[in-house]
Amino acid sequence: MSTIEVTNRLQEAESEWEERTLKPTLRRRPETKETFTTVSLAPIERLYTPGSLPDFDYETELGFPGEPPYTRGIHATGYRGKLWTMRQFAGFGSAFDTNKRFKYLLEHGQTGLSVAFDLPTLMGYDSDHPFSEGEVGKCGVAISSLADMEVLFDGIPLDQVTTSMTINAPASMIFAMFLATAEKQGVDLKNVGGTLQNDILKEYIAQKEWIYPPRPAMQLIVDTIEFCAKEVPRFNPVSISGYHIREAGSTALQELAFTLRDGIEYVQYAVNHGMDVDDFAPRLSFFFNSHNDFFEEIAKYRAARRIWYRVMKERFGAKNPRSWMLRFHTQTAGVSLTAQQPLNNIIRVAIQALAGVLGGTQSLHTDAYDEALALPSDEAALIGLRTQQIIAHESGAANTVDPLGGSYFVEKLTRDMEEGAFDYFRKIDDFGGMVEAIDAGYPQREIQESSYQFQMAVESKDKIIVGVNRYVMEEETPIPLLQIDESVAALQSERLKELRARRDNLQVEMTLKSLADGARVGENTMPLLLDSARAYCTLGEMCDALRPVFGEYREPMF
C-alpha cells in the first residue's frame, strides 16, 4: 500500500469508528464538558491518530537518542547508564544553618547541591542594610561576604560535589565568593563543577529582582561566560530559566519560547563580543518548570531539545555537537502547591517529577509539601528527595529511553510546541531581540494575560484545584513549620561588624576602585570581582561600586 492509500484507509476506519462506536456512546453518556484543555488552556482533542501528524518524518522529528534532533534525549542510553542528579534546593537562615541542611541531604542520598539565597542577597544588599530589615534568612540563606560563603561550604569539597546557585542580578559577585572559597579549600578552579543561574532577562520578564539596566547587566553575563570558558571550564556560567516565567503565570508554550529566546539573546551577545560559539555553548544550561499537566510538560522538554538543535546549527552555525545539545534542570511547580490540604502536594510533586524524568531532565529538584506555608522542614525536604529515589528505583521510568516517543498525542503536542515557539521567536526578532522586546513590555504583557485567563478558569471552576475550589475541607490538621526568627539578622549584623574591623580596609578600597575603573573601560569584571571577594569586600560593596558605572534599573510603566 502507498502512503496515500494507508492514510485514506485510516481516515475511513476512523469515520467508521465514529459512527459505530463513538456516537452511540455519546448518546448514552455525554462528555463532562464541551472543551478539554491543558493547564495552559490549550485545547485537547478526544483522540490522536496517525492523521494527527500529517507528513510526520521519524528521522527529522524524532530520530534516535543521543543524536540530532535530540527529541528523544541527549544521551543514547537515557538513565540506564547514569541517573539524573538529585539536586534539592536548600537555603535558610544563616550559612551555619544551611551548611547543616546540605550535609543532612548529602547523607540521605542527594547527589548535588542547590543554593537558595534570601531576598537581600538576591537584590545585592548586605544583611545589615536598612532595606534588608525583616527579610534576612527568610526565603533562603543570607550571604554577605566570603566569610559567609566559607561557612556555607565548610566540610564540603567543591571539587567533588557540583553546586547550583540560584542568583541573578548579583550573580557575578556571589560566583566570585564561591570561587574564592574553592581556592581557600586548595581546589583548582578547573576542577570546580556546577551551575550559576545568572539569567537576568527572566528577571525583567518575570521575577523582578534586578539591580542594573539590561544592557550593562548583559555585559556582566558575557564576562562570566568568557571567564568560565577560560578559567572554570566545568562550570555552567548561565542557567537560562523558564521556571520563574512559568511561576509568574505563563503558559507552557510561553515558558518554552521566552526561555529559549533568552538563550538566543545570551549567545548573540557573546558572539557579538567576539567569542566563538563552540567555545562556550556546550556549557550553557537551562532550567524548566514542571507543572501539573503531565503530557504537556513532557512535550515541552522534548520540543526544547529539538528547537535548540535547530537554533544552534542553523542560526549560529555551531559545529560542535555538544553545542547542539540542550541540557536542563527541572524543578516541580511551586506555584501549583496549595496551602489548603498541604499533604496533597506530595502527590502533585510526584506527578510533576515523573514528567521531568520522562521528559529527559539532567537534574531534578522536588518541592517540599509545606512550601506554600513556609521554607521546607527537614522531614518535608526528605520526602521530596525520597520521591525522586522512588521514581528512580521503583517506578520503571528509568528502564528505557523516551518511553512515550511515538505516542500520537505526545508527538502532536511536541510539534505544536515547536511551531508555537518559532512563532514567538519571529515576533521577538521583529522587536530587534529580547532586550528590545522587554523594553517594549511584550513578554510581560503576554504572561499577564495568560495568568489572568488561568485565574478566571479557576474561579469559574473550569479548572479544578483539589482542596481549593472543589473537595474543600472546613477544618484541617495543622502541620509543623520551619520558623526563621530575627536572631539570624542579629548574627549577620555582628559578623559583618567584626569582618569590617579585621579585614584590610585599604585593600578593600583599592579593589573596589579597580572594579569600578575596569568596568568603566570595558574590562572583564570577573577577575576584578574575584580580587574583591578575596579582600573580603561585601556583596553590597561590590554591587554599589558598579551602580555609578552602570546605573540602576527602574521598570517602565507599560
C-alpha positions, -999 to 999 in steps of 0.1 A, spaced: 0 0 0 12 35 -8 13 62 19 -17 79 5 -36 46 4 -27 40 41 -38 75 51 -71 71 33 -77 37 49 -71 51 84 -94 80 77 -121 56 66 -116 34 97 -118 64 120 -151 75 104 -165 40 108 -154 40 144 -172 73 150 -204 60 135 -202 25 150 -189 32 185 -184 69 194 -218 83 185 -238 57 204 -215 62 234 -220 99 234 -258 95 233 -257 72 263 -230 92 282 -222 127 271 -188 140 278 -185 161 310 -176 193 292 -176 207 257 -139 215 256 -109 198 273 -77 218 278 -43 216 293 -32 236 323 -22 262 298 -57 262 284 -46 247 251 -74 226 236 -70 188 236 -87 165 211 -106 134 220 -83 111 201 -50 113 184 -41 90 155 -16 90 126 -39 115 110 -30 140 137 6 140 124 5 147 87 39 143 70 55 130 102 91 121 95 107 98 120 143 109 113 139 147 113 113 149 140 121 120 163 154 103 155 173 83 180 185 92 215 219 108 216 216 120 180 201 151 163 174 164 166 177 151 202 139 149 206 144 115 224 172 128 247 209 138 245 222 105 259 220 73 239 211 52 269 189 76 288 191 69 326 203 33 321 240 44 325 235 73 350 205 87 368 197 124 368 213 145 395 191 147 426 196 184 435 173 196 463 170 234 465 181 244 501 189 275 520 176 293 550 187 313 579 225 317 583 253 300 565 257 278 596 220 266 593 222 259 556 255 241 559 238 216 583 209 211 558 234 205 530 251 178 550 218 163 560 207 160 524 240 146 512 239 120 540 205 109 527 215 104 491 213 138 474 239 140 447 243 177 441 238 210 460 214 238 450 216 271 469 186 293 477 195 328 487 175 353 508 159 384 493 186 409 504 212 387 488 192 384 456 189 422 455 226 428 462 222 442 497 242 432 528 223 417 557 227 449 578 214 473 551 182 491 561 164 476 531 172 441 544 152 445 576 127 417 582 140 396 553 174 383 564 175 345 561 137 342 555 134 329 519 170 315 516 204 317 531 220 351 540 253 356 522 271 389 525 308 381 522 334 355 515 333 348 553 297 336 549 305 316 518 333 298 537 309 287 564 283 277 538 306 251 523 326 242 553 334 205 551 320 202 516 348 197 490 339 218 460 358 196 436 337 166 445 301 180 447 286 201 419 268 232 431 239 251 416 233 287 427 200 305 421 213 340 419 209 366 391 214 403 395 245 399 418 254 365 403 290 376 393 297 388 429 283 356 445 302 335 420 335 353 428 329 345 465 322 309 456 354 306 436 375 323 463 361 297 488 372 269 464 407 285 463 408 285 501 400 248 501 430 243 478 408 233 449 420 240 413 392 261 397 394 239 366 380 211 388 351 230 401 317 220 386 282 234 389 258 260 376 253 297 381 218 308 372 229 343 361 198 348 339 189 385 342 165 386 312 139 365 330 142 389 360 129 418 338 103 395 324 90 377 355 108 376 388 116 413 391 149 411 411 173 434 394 200 460 400 213 473 368 197 481 334 195 453 308 225 462 286 252 465 313 236 435 331 241 416 299 277 426 298 283 411 333 268 379 320 291 378 289 320 385 313 311 353 333 307 333 301 341 344 288 358 339 322 343 304 327 353 293 292 390 301 301 393 295 338 364 273 351 357 250 322 335 226 342 311 253 354 279 264 336 280 302 336 243 306 328 213 286 335 186 301 313 155 298 334 119 293 323 110 283 359 102 318 371 85 327 339 61 299 345 57 307 382 46 342 371 17 327 352 29 319 317 16 290 296 39 261 289 45 274 254 54 309 266 78 294 292 94 274 264 95 302 238 107 330 261 133 308 278 149 296 245 147 331 231 165 344 262 191 318 254 194 330 219 200 365 232 229 354 255 245 335 227 242 365 203 257 389 229 286 366 235 292 361 197 290 399 192 316 402 219 339 382 197 336 347 212 334 316 190 300 299 197 316 265 202 339 278 229 310 285 253 277 270 240 284 235 253 284 249 289 250 267 286 222 250 305 185 255 310 161 254 339 124 245 334 93 242 355 73 210 357 36 218 362 6 196 367 -3 188 331 17 156 327 18 152 289 21 190 281 52 192 303 69 161 286 62 175 252 77 209 262 110 193 272 112 172 240 104 202 218 130 223 237 158 199 226 147 198 190 143 236 188 178 243 204 194 219 180 179 238 150 188 272 165 224 264 173 230 248 140 210 270 116 211 304 134 246 303 149 264 278 127 277 258 157 298 228 146 304 210 179 276 185 186 278 194 223 267 230 213 236 215 198 225 196 229 201 213 253 208 202 289 184 212 316 174 211 352 138 207 363 120 219 394 85 210 403 60 238 402 60 259 434 30 278 420 9 246 420 14 239 457 -16 247 479 -17 259 515 -50 240 518 -46 203 524 -8 206 520 -2 168 521 -19 167 487 12 185 474 32 152 478 11 137 450 14 168 428 51 168 432 54 131 424 34 136 391 55 166 381 88 149 389 78 119 368 70 142 339 105 157 343 121 123 342 101 111 312 110 143 295 147 135 300 159 160 325 196 160 336 188 171 372 158 175 393 145 193 424 113 182 440 94 207 461 86 200 497 49 197 505 49 225 531 64 252 508 31 270 503 33 277 540 70 281 549 105 271 540 108 233 540 112 214 572 138 186 573 110 160 571 94 177 541 127 181 523 135 144 528 101 133 514 109 154 483 142 136 479 126 102 486 101 110 458 129 111 433 145 80 447 112 60 444 108 72 408 144 62 400 144 28 416 108 16 418 87 31 390 105 16 360 106 51 344 144 49 341 145 15 323 141 26 287 148 58 268 119 82 259 91 57 266 65 80 253 82 86 220 59 77 191 27 84 210 5 102 186 -7 125 214 28 133 227 43 138 192 15 162 182 19 182 214 57 183 208 52 195 172 27 222 183 52 234 210 79 236 184 58 255 159 44 279 186 79 287 199 92 296 165 62 319 160 72 337 192 108 339 181 97 357 149 77 382 169 106 389 193 130 392 164 107 418 149 113 439 180 151 436 174 157 410 201 147 400 236 162 431 253 142 453 229 110 432 234 114 436 272 119 473 268 85 473 250 69 452 276 59 424 252 67 392 271 55 408 303 21 416 288 18 381 273 24 365 307 0 388 325 -28 379 301 -22 342 305 -21 344 342 -54 363 342 -70 337 319 -60 308 341 -73 326 373 -106 331 355 -107 294 347 -101 285 383 -127 309 396 -153 296 371 -143 260 381 -134 252 346 -101 242 361 -103 222 393 -77 225 421 -83 199 447 -88 213 481 -91 249 467 -122 251 445 -135 216 450 -132 189 477 -127 217 503 -123 208 540 -136 232 566 -110 221 592 -75 209 586 -49 194 608 -20 219 613 15 207 603 48 217 620 66 245 601 101 258 599 103 292 616 131 317 609 134 343 637 152 377 638 183 362 656 197 354 621 197 392 613 214 399 646 240 373 639 247 385 604 250 421 616 275 412 643 295 390 618 296 419 593 308 443 620 336 420 630 346 414 594 349 451 586 370 456 617 395 428 610 400 430 572 425 452 554 402 481 545 428 499 524 429 468 503 391 468 501 391 504 490 417 497 463 400 466 449 366 483 447 381 513 429 398 489 404 364 472 399 347 504 391 375 517 369 377 484 350 340 482 344 340 518 331 365 509 303 351 476 295 374 451 312 361 417 321 348 422 356 352 386 368 389 388 377 383 422 394 353 407 414 374 378 424 401 401 438 373 420 457 360 387 471 395 377 482 398 410 500 365 403 519 346 431 502 309 426 510 283 418 484 267 453 489 301 470 485 308 452 452 273 459 438 275 496 450 308 500 433 291 493 399 260 514 405 276 547 394 291 530 364 260 511 352 231 529 367 201 513 383 170 499 366 136 513 370 108 493 354 88 514 329 50 515 331 35 495 303 
